[in-house]
Amino acid sequence: MASVVISGTGLYKPPHIVTNAELVVAFNAYAEKFNARHAARIEAGEVEAMVGSSVEFIEKASGIKQRYVIDKEGVLDPDRMRPYFAPRSDEQLSLMAEIAVAAAKDALAAAGKRGEDVDMVLCAAANMQRAYPAMAVEIQQAVGARGYGYDMNVACSSATFAIEQAVNALRCGTAKCVLMVNPEITSAHLEWRDRDCHFIFGDVCTAMVLELEDTATAAEQWEVLGTRLVTQFSNNIRNNAGFMNRCEDTDPDARDKTFRQEGRKVFKEVVPMAAAHIETHLATQSFEPTQVKRYWLHQANLGMNQLVMRKLVGGEAGGEVAPLILDEYANTASAGSIIAFHHHRADLKPGDLGVICSFGAGYSIGSVIVRRR
């Protein structure tokens, strides 16, 4: 079987940081305005009063300390509570493509490739800016790639699912060099007015170049030893925004049109699924979890990652084994595990094993076993 390698990664980081303290000030101002506006109905028991947030609550619940966003002003405006993106004409590069191109250029440079060397582009993200034309095709044109491209969405597992598609295309000969991008503008689908989740997400874009070993020239290469995907339907993480909403005559600003989750249920159900998935995948390659030098896990919740690792290795695993980027970036949907891989791999040696794993809505879990060459 043809050997596939990851030969480069790239990262776009938005210019604005929102700290937990800033977020709490904005949220609490919104909550106070809401309570004042609905005072009579709250007193009558018809509406529930909003409860304020706090830095302590956010960090205890998630481990998140800040996040990067493309627009900060709109997010922190208690009269808006969502980012503002200036509309662009059809002739202009779209926002999603713009950040994807920025990350792609870094990944291509790391791999020693040019745009014309790419013949497959995968845009894998939790939400797409538009229905069509495919974001991947716009990105393909913007980087000067050949071949074909398509979009795919498996929520927070989009990147690992896309890696498998890239590996399969390379091995069967329908592509020679794949660019995989994860432009996650999560600030647009986060409900900033909900205390239980207003702190969760941040914006970012990651990119990865995959190619056959025979064509790879990068100094650093990671052989893909195997990929494994699984899905199991659950309503515990959901977003009902879509092109059919206008035909249903529903409120486009209704709560179900943005991210929502049953956090405790997700934690309880996904942790054992993810740990078992990784352990089973490693067994197919005759590896034990303790043989893996590094786990680059989905970055959604500190406690979730710690428990997954305890189940895998039978004890505590620090940042050297399972690095955390959640505190700086927050949850960046499909990009989280790729950010961890991008930032925390340089110290590993040839022959060292690693696992990239994501888990999220669906439920969906994707894992990629890699070995440094």
Secondary structure, DSSP 8 states (H G I E B T S, - for coil): ---EEEEEEEEE--SEEEEHHHHHHHHHHHHHHHHHHTHHHHHTTSS-------HHHHHHHH---EEEES-STTTT-TTT-S-------TTS--HHHHHHHHHHHHHHHHHT--GGG--EEEEE-SS-S-SSS-HHHHHHHHHT--SEEEEE--GGGHHHHHHHHHHHHHHHTS-SEEEEEEEE-GGGTS-TT-TTTTTSB--EEEEEEEEEGGG---SS-EEEEEEEEEE---SSEE---STTGGGTT--TTSGGGS-EE-HHHHHHHHHHHHHHHHHHHHHHTT--GGG-SEEEE--S-HHHHHHHHHHHHSS---TTTS---HHHH-B-GGGHHHHHHHHS-TT--TT-EEEEEEEETTTEEEEEEEEE-
